[in-house]
Amino acid sequence: MAYKIGDECVSCGTCESECPVGAISEGDGKYEINPDVCVECGACAAACPAGAIAQ
């Protein structure tokens, strides 16, 4: 199951630079993860300072 970014997202962009497959992009009000591209590595969740990313 792909990771998801919750409403706790503060749009800092840290997760986007950590994603090795480029699955994260800036969305409307928060960042979004493309589930078709996500490889479930968890790098984004580990880097998120707001704890907004979970599986």
PyMOL Python script that loads the backbone (N, CA, C, O; Angstrom):
from pymol import cmd

cmd.read_pdbstr("""\
ATOM      1  N   MET A   1       0.830  -1.174   0.000  1.00  0.00           N
ATOM      2  CA  MET A   1       0.000   0.000   0.000  1.00  0.00           C
ATOM      3  C   MET A   1       0.882   1.247   0.000  1.00  0.00           C
ATOM      4  O   MET A   1       1.793   1.360   0.820  1.00  0.00           O
ATOM      5  N   ALA A   2       0.626   2.152  -0.884  1.00  0.00           N
ATOM      6  CA  ALA A   2       1.423   3.368  -1.016  1.00  0.00           C
ATOM      7  C   ALA A   2       1.257   4.265   0.203  1.00  0.00           C
ATOM      8  O   ALA A   2       0.236   4.229   0.889  1.00  0.00           O
ATOM      9  N   TYR A   3       2.269   5.060   0.452  1.00  0.00           N
ATOM     10  CA  TYR A   3       2.200   6.028   1.544  1.00  0.00           C
ATOM     11  C   TYR A   3       1.242   7.146   1.165  1.00  0.00           C
ATOM     12  O   TYR A   3       0.994   7.398  -0.014  1.00  0.00           O
ATOM     13  N   LYS A   4       0.703   7.819   2.193  1.00  0.00           N
ATOM     14  CA  LYS A   4      -0.219   8.940   1.979  1.00  0.00           C
ATOM     15  C   LYS A   4       0.192  10.089   2.872  1.00  0.00           C
ATOM     16  O   LYS A   4       0.737   9.883   3.957  1.00  0.00           O
ATOM     17  N   ILE A   5      -0.072  11.310   2.407  1.00  0.00           N
ATOM     18  CA  ILE A   5       0.240  12.503   3.176  1.00  0.00           C
ATOM     19  C   ILE A   5      -1.056  13.051   3.760  1.00  0.00           C
ATOM     20  O   ILE A   5      -2.007  13.337   3.033  1.00  0.00           O
ATOM     21  N   GLY A   6      -1.081  13.193   5.080  1.00  0.00           N
ATOM     22  CA  GLY A   6      -2.275  13.662   5.773  1.00  0.00           C
ATOM     23  C   GLY A   6      -2.366  15.172   5.856  1.00  0.00           C
ATOM     24  O   GLY A   6      -1.504  15.893   5.353  1.00  0.00           O
ATOM     25  N   ASP A   7      -3.414  15.634   6.494  1.00  0.00           N
ATOM     26  CA  ASP A   7      -3.674  17.061   6.633  1.00  0.00           C
ATOM     27  C   ASP A   7      -2.667  17.777   7.523  1.00  0.00           C
ATOM     28  O   ASP A   7      -2.649  19.007   7.567  1.00  0.00           O
ATOM     29  N   GLU A   8      -1.832  17.028   8.229  1.00  0.00           N
ATOM     30  CA  GLU A   8      -0.797  17.639   9.060  1.00  0.00           C
ATOM     31  C   GLU A   8       0.324  18.252   8.222  1.00  0.00           C
ATOM     32  O   GLU A   8       1.171  18.974   8.748  1.00  0.00           O
ATOM     33  N   CYS A   9       0.329  17.965   6.918  1.00  0.00           N
ATOM     34  CA  CYS A   9       1.362  18.467   5.997  1.00  0.00           C
ATOM     35  C   CYS A   9       1.468  19.984   6.081  1.00  0.00           C
ATOM     36  O   CYS A   9       0.463  20.691   6.010  1.00  0.00           O
ATOM     37  N   VAL A  10       2.703  20.482   6.232  1.00  0.00           N
ATOM     38  CA  VAL A  10       2.951  21.919   6.305  1.00  0.00           C
ATOM     39  C   VAL A  10       3.572  22.444   5.005  1.00  0.00           C
ATOM     40  O   VAL A  10       4.053  23.576   4.960  1.00  0.00           O
ATOM     41  N   SER A  11       3.563  21.633   3.962  1.00  0.00           N
ATOM     42  CA  SER A  11       4.075  22.006   2.630  1.00  0.00           C
ATOM     43  C   SER A  11       5.513  22.491   2.643  1.00  0.00           C
ATOM     44  O   SER A  11       5.857  23.456   1.960  1.00  0.00           O
ATOM     45  N   CYS A  12       6.353  21.820   3.422  1.00  0.00           N
ATOM     46  CA  CYS A  12       7.764  22.222   3.491  1.00  0.00           C
ATOM     47  C   CYS A  12       8.575  21.690   2.314  1.00  0.00           C
ATOM     48  O   CYS A  12       9.608  22.263   1.965  1.00  0.00           O
ATOM     49  N   GLY A  13       8.115  20.597   1.697  1.00  0.00           N
ATOM     50  CA  GLY A  13       8.805  20.046   0.537  1.00  0.00           C
ATOM     51  C   GLY A  13       9.916  19.056   0.841  1.00  0.00           C
ATOM     52  O   GLY A  13      10.547  18.539  -0.081  1.00  0.00           O
ATOM     53  N   THR A  14      10.167  18.784   2.108  1.00  0.00           N
ATOM     54  CA  THR A  14      11.233  17.854   2.482  1.00  0.00           C
ATOM     55  C   THR A  14      11.024  16.480   1.863  1.00  0.00           C
ATOM     56  O   THR A  14      11.973  15.866   1.375  1.00  0.00           O
ATOM     57  N   CYS A  15       9.799  15.999   1.881  1.00  0.00           N
ATOM     58  CA  CYS A  15       9.499  14.660   1.368  1.00  0.00           C
ATOM     59  C   CYS A  15       9.776  14.542  -0.129  1.00  0.00           C
ATOM     60  O   CYS A  15      10.250  13.507  -0.598  1.00  0.00           O
ATOM     61  N   GLU A  16       9.481  15.599  -0.869  1.00  0.00           N
ATOM     62  CA  GLU A  16       9.660  15.554  -2.326  1.00  0.00           C
ATOM     63  C   GLU A  16      11.108  15.277  -2.697  1.00  0.00           C
ATOM     64  O   GLU A  16      11.383  14.487  -3.600  1.00  0.00           O
ATOM     65  N   SER A  17      12.027  15.923  -2.004  1.00  0.00           N
ATOM     66  CA  SER A  17      13.449  15.726  -2.321  1.00  0.00           C
ATOM     67  C   SER A  17      13.967  14.375  -1.836  1.00  0.00           C
ATOM     68  O   SER A  17      14.977  13.892  -2.347  1.00  0.00           O
ATOM     69  N   GLU A  18      13.306  13.761  -0.873  1.00  0.00           N
ATOM     70  CA  GLU A  18      13.729  12.464  -0.350  1.00  0.00           C
ATOM     71  C   GLU A  18      13.234  11.283  -1.177  1.00  0.00           C
ATOM     72  O   GLU A  18      13.804  10.195  -1.087  1.00  0.00           O
ATOM     73  N   CYS A  19      12.188  11.470  -1.980  1.00  0.00           N
ATOM     74  CA  CYS A  19      11.604  10.363  -2.733  1.00  0.00           C
ATOM     75  C   CYS A  19      12.529   9.925  -3.871  1.00  0.00           C
ATOM     76  O   CYS A  19      12.829  10.721  -4.761  1.00  0.00           O
ATOM     77  N   PRO A  20      12.985   8.666  -3.853  1.00  0.00           N
ATOM     78  CA  PRO A  20      13.928   8.204  -4.877  1.00  0.00           C
ATOM     79  C   PRO A  20      13.299   7.965  -6.251  1.00  0.00           C
ATOM     80  O   PRO A  20      14.012   7.839  -7.246  1.00  0.00           O
ATOM     81  N   VAL A  21      11.960   7.903  -6.309  1.00  0.00           N
ATOM     82  CA  VAL A  21      11.299   7.628  -7.589  1.00  0.00           C
ATOM     83  C   VAL A  21      10.456   8.801  -8.096  1.00  0.00           C
ATOM     84  O   VAL A  21       9.769   8.668  -9.109  1.00  0.00           O
ATOM     85  N   GLY A  22      10.496   9.930  -7.417  1.00  0.00           N
ATOM     86  CA  GLY A  22       9.771  11.108  -7.854  1.00  0.00           C
ATOM     87  C   GLY A  22       8.259  10.986  -7.780  1.00  0.00           C
ATOM     88  O   GLY A  22       7.548  11.533  -8.622  1.00  0.00           O
ATOM     89  N   ALA A  23       7.763  10.273  -6.777  1.00  0.00           N
ATOM     90  CA  ALA A  23       6.325  10.051  -6.649  1.00  0.00           C
ATOM     91  C   ALA A  23       5.600  11.191  -5.945  1.00  0.00           C
ATOM     92  O   ALA A  23       4.370  11.207  -5.902  1.00  0.00           O
ATOM     93  N   ILE A  24       6.352  12.152  -5.389  1.00  0.00           N
ATOM     94  CA  ILE A  24       5.742  13.220  -4.599  1.00  0.00           C
ATOM     95  C   ILE A  24       5.794  14.540  -5.352  1.00  0.00           C
ATOM     96  O   ILE A  24       6.821  14.910  -5.922  1.00  0.00           O
ATOM     97  N   SER A  25       4.669  15.241  -5.343  1.00  0.00           N
ATOM     98  CA  SER A  25       4.607  16.560  -5.997  1.00  0.00           C
ATOM     99  C   SER A  25       3.731  17.484  -5.164  1.00  0.00           C
ATOM    100  O   SER A  25       2.938  17.038  -4.335  1.00  0.00           O
ATOM    101  N   GLU A  26       3.890  18.779  -5.402  1.00  0.00           N
ATOM    102  CA  GLU A  26       3.103  19.762  -4.670  1.00  0.00           C
ATOM    103  C   GLU A  26       1.673  19.746  -5.170  1.00  0.00           C
ATOM    104  O   GLU A  26       1.420  19.870  -6.368  1.00  0.00           O
ATOM    105  N   GLY A  27       0.747  19.592  -4.250  1.00  0.00           N
ATOM    106  CA  GLY A  27      -0.664  19.556  -4.610  1.00  0.00           C
ATOM    107  C   GLY A  27      -1.361  20.823  -4.160  1.00  0.00           C
ATOM    108  O   GLY A  27      -0.716  21.845  -3.929  1.00  0.00           O
ATOM    109  N   ASP A  28      -2.657  20.761  -4.036  1.00  0.00           N
ATOM    110  CA  ASP A  28      -3.459  21.904  -3.639  1.00  0.00           C
ATOM    111  C   ASP A  28      -3.500  21.995  -2.114  1.00  0.00           C
ATOM    112  O   ASP A  28      -4.325  21.343  -1.473  1.00  0.00           O
ATOM    113  N   GLY A  29      -2.621  22.794  -1.539  1.00  0.00           N
ATOM    114  CA  GLY A  29      -2.583  22.979  -0.099  1.00  0.00           C
ATOM    115  C   GLY A  29      -1.656  22.043   0.654  1.00  0.00           C
ATOM    116  O   GLY A  29      -1.298  22.324   1.798  1.00  0.00           O
ATOM    117  N   LYS A  30      -1.263  20.948   0.046  1.00  0.00           N
ATOM    118  CA  LYS A  30      -0.316  20.020   0.656  1.00  0.00           C
ATOM    119  C   LYS A  30       0.335  19.186  -0.447  1.00  0.00           C
ATOM    120  O   LYS A  30      -0.104  19.201  -1.597  1.00  0.00           O
ATOM    121  N   TYR A  31       1.372  18.469  -0.081  1.00  0.00           N
ATOM    122  CA  TYR A  31       2.033  17.597  -1.050  1.00  0.00           C
ATOM    123  C   TYR A  31       1.236  16.315  -1.225  1.00  0.00           C
ATOM    124  O   TYR A  31       0.476  15.920  -0.341  1.00  0.00           O
ATOM    125  N   GLU A  32       1.413  15.667  -2.374  1.00  0.00           N
ATOM    126  CA  GLU A  32       0.669  14.445  -2.682  1.00  0.00           C
ATOM    127  C   GLU A  32       1.619  13.372  -3.189  1.00  0.00           C
ATOM    128  O   GLU A  32       2.642  13.671  -3.804  1.00  0.00           O
ATOM    129  N   ILE A  33       1.267  12.117  -2.922  1.00  0.00           N
ATOM    130  CA  ILE A  33       2.052  10.970  -3.378  1.00  0.00           C
ATOM    131  C   ILE A  33       1.256  10.222  -4.431  1.00  0.00           C
ATOM    132  O   ILE A  33       0.106   9.847  -4.203  1.00  0.00           O
ATOM    133  N   ASN A  34       1.869  10.009  -5.580  1.00  0.00           N
ATOM    134  CA  ASN A  34       1.233   9.248  -6.648  1.00  0.00           C
ATOM    135  C   ASN A  34       1.347   7.764  -6.293  1.00  0.00           C
ATOM    136  O   ASN A  34       2.448   7.214  -6.304  1.00  0.00           O
ATOM    137  N   PRO A  35       0.221   7.109  -5.977  1.00  0.00           N
ATOM    138  CA  PRO A  35       0.286   5.704  -5.552  1.00  0.00           C
ATOM    139  C   PRO A  35       0.753   4.749  -6.648  1.00  0.00           C
ATOM    140  O   PRO A  35       1.208   3.645  -6.348  1.00  0.00           O
ATOM    141  N   ASP A  36       0.648   5.155  -7.903  1.00  0.00           N
ATOM    142  CA  ASP A  36       1.101   4.296  -9.003  1.00  0.00           C
ATOM    143  C   ASP A  36       2.613   4.310  -9.150  1.00  0.00           C
ATOM    144  O   ASP A  36       3.179   3.427  -9.794  1.00  0.00           O
ATOM    145  N   VAL A  37       3.276   5.303  -8.561  1.00  0.00           N
ATOM    146  CA  VAL A  37       4.728   5.448  -8.669  1.00  0.00           C
ATOM    147  C   VAL A  37       5.433   5.060  -7.364  1.00  0.00           C
ATOM    148  O   VAL A  37       6.575   4.600  -7.384  1.00  0.00           O
ATOM    149  N   CYS A  38       4.757   5.244  -6.247  1.00  0.00           N
ATOM    150  CA  CYS A  38       5.329   4.968  -4.920  1.00  0.00           C
ATOM    151  C   CYS A  38       5.800   3.512  -4.816  1.00  0.00           C
ATOM    152  O   CYS A  38       5.075   2.583  -5.171  1.00  0.00           O
ATOM    153  N   VAL A  39       7.033   3.336  -4.321  1.00  0.00           N
ATOM    154  CA  VAL A  39       7.590   1.991  -4.140  1.00  0.00           C
ATOM    155  C   VAL A  39       7.605   1.574  -2.669  1.00  0.00           C
ATOM    156  O   VAL A  39       8.221   0.572  -2.305  1.00  0.00           O
ATOM    157  N   GLU A  40       6.927   2.346  -1.835  1.00  0.00           N
ATOM    158  CA  GLU A  40       6.738   2.020  -0.422  1.00  0.00           C
ATOM    159  C   GLU A  40       8.051   1.879   0.349  1.00  0.00           C
ATOM    160  O   GLU A  40       8.171   1.012   1.215  1.00  0.00           O
ATOM    161  N   CYS A  41       9.029   2.722   0.040  1.00  0.00           N
ATOM    162  CA  CYS A  41      10.324   2.613   0.712  1.00  0.00           C
ATOM    163  C   CYS A  41      10.331   3.282   2.083  1.00  0.00           C
ATOM    164  O   CYS A  41      11.136   2.915   2.939  1.00  0.00           O
ATOM    165  N   GLY A  42       9.445   4.262   2.308  1.00  0.00           N
ATOM    166  CA  GLY A  42       9.361   4.926   3.601  1.00  0.00           C
ATOM    167  C   GLY A  42      10.304   6.090   3.807  1.00  0.00           C
ATOM    168  O   GLY A  42      10.325   6.674   4.890  1.00  0.00           O
ATOM    169  N   ALA A  43      11.084   6.444   2.803  1.00  0.00           N
ATOM    170  CA  ALA A  43      12.034   7.551   2.944  1.00  0.00           C
ATOM    171  C   ALA A  43      11.313   8.866   3.244  1.00  0.00           C
ATOM    172  O   ALA A  43      11.803   9.686   4.020  1.00  0.00           O
ATOM    173  N   CYS A  44      10.169   9.057   2.634  1.00  0.00           N
ATOM    174  CA  CYS A  44       9.411  10.296   2.842  1.00  0.00           C
ATOM    175  C   CYS A  44       8.908  10.387   4.275  1.00  0.00           C
ATOM    176  O   CYS A  44       9.007  11.441   4.904  1.00  0.00           O
ATOM    177  N   ALA A  45       8.371   9.291   4.792  1.00  0.00           N
ATOM    178  CA  ALA A  45       7.831   9.275   6.153  1.00  0.00           C
ATOM    179  C   ALA A  45       8.929   9.540   7.176  1.00  0.00           C
ATOM    180  O   ALA A  45       8.705  10.246   8.159  1.00  0.00           O
ATOM    181  N   ALA A  46      10.099   8.986   6.954  1.00  0.00           N
ATOM    182  CA  ALA A  46      11.218   9.181   7.872  1.00  0.00           C
ATOM    183  C   ALA A  46      11.704  10.626   7.862  1.00  0.00           C
ATOM    184  O   ALA A  46      12.192  11.123   8.877  1.00  0.00           O
ATOM    185  N   ALA A  47      11.574  11.300   6.729  1.00  0.00           N
ATOM    186  CA  ALA A  47      12.075  12.666   6.598  1.00  0.00           C
ATOM    187  C   ALA A  47      11.064  13.734   7.001  1.00  0.00           C
ATOM    188  O   ALA A  47      11.447  14.879   7.242  1.00  0.00           O
ATOM    189  N   CYS A  48       9.800  13.390   7.076  1.00  0.00           N
ATOM    190  CA  CYS A  48       8.745  14.387   7.318  1.00  0.00           C
ATOM    191  C   CYS A  48       8.834  14.964   8.732  1.00  0.00           C
ATOM    192  O   CYS A  48       8.665  14.229   9.705  1.00  0.00           O
ATOM    193  N   PRO A  49       9.098  16.283   8.864  1.00  0.00           N
ATOM    194  CA  PRO A  49       9.192  16.882  10.197  1.00  0.00           C
ATOM    195  C   PRO A  49       7.849  17.023  10.906  1.00  0.00           C
ATOM    196  O   PRO A  49       7.807  17.187  12.126  1.00  0.00           O
ATOM    197  N   ALA A  50       6.756  16.960  10.153  1.00  0.00           N
ATOM    198  CA  ALA A  50       5.420  17.110  10.735  1.00  0.00           C
ATOM    199  C   ALA A  50       4.760  15.775  11.058  1.00  0.00           C
ATOM    200  O   ALA A  50       3.690  15.744  11.666  1.00  0.00           O
ATOM    201  N   GLY A  51       5.385  14.678  10.657  1.00  0.00           N
ATOM    202  CA  GLY A  51       4.809  13.360  10.896  1.00  0.00           C
ATOM    203  C   GLY A  51       3.514  13.153  10.127  1.00  0.00           C
ATOM    204  O   GLY A  51       2.608  12.457  10.587  1.00  0.00           O
ATOM    205  N   ALA A  52       3.436  13.769   8.945  1.00  0.00           N
ATOM    206  CA  ALA A  52       2.190  13.757   8.170  1.00  0.00           C
ATOM    207  C   ALA A  52       2.072  12.591   7.207  1.00  0.00           C
ATOM    208  O   ALA A  52       1.037  12.439   6.559  1.00  0.00           O
ATOM    209  N   ILE A  53       3.111  11.755   7.093  1.00  0.00           N
ATOM    210  CA  ILE A  53       3.112  10.689   6.108  1.00  0.00           C
ATOM    211  C   ILE A  53       3.016   9.322   6.774  1.00  0.00           C
ATOM    212  O   ILE A  53       3.785   8.999   7.679  1.00  0.00           O
ATOM    213  N   ALA A  54       2.055   8.528   6.307  1.00  0.00           N
ATOM    214  CA  ALA A  54       1.863   7.192   6.867  1.00  0.00           C
ATOM    215  C   ALA A  54       1.398   6.252   5.768  1.00  0.00           C
ATOM    216  O   ALA A  54       0.967   6.689   4.700  1.00  0.00           O
ATOM    217  N   GLN A  55       1.489   4.976   6.038  1.00  0.00           N
ATOM    218  CA  GLN A  55       1.053   3.972   5.065  1.00  0.00           C
ATOM    219  C   GLN A  55      -0.371   3.602   5.268  1.00  0.00           C
ATOM    220  O   GLN A  55      -0.903   2.768   4.536  1.00  0.00           O
TER     221      GLN A  55
END
""", "prot")
cmd.dss("prot")
cmd.show_as("cartoon", "prot")
cmd.util.cbc("prot")
cmd.orient("prot")
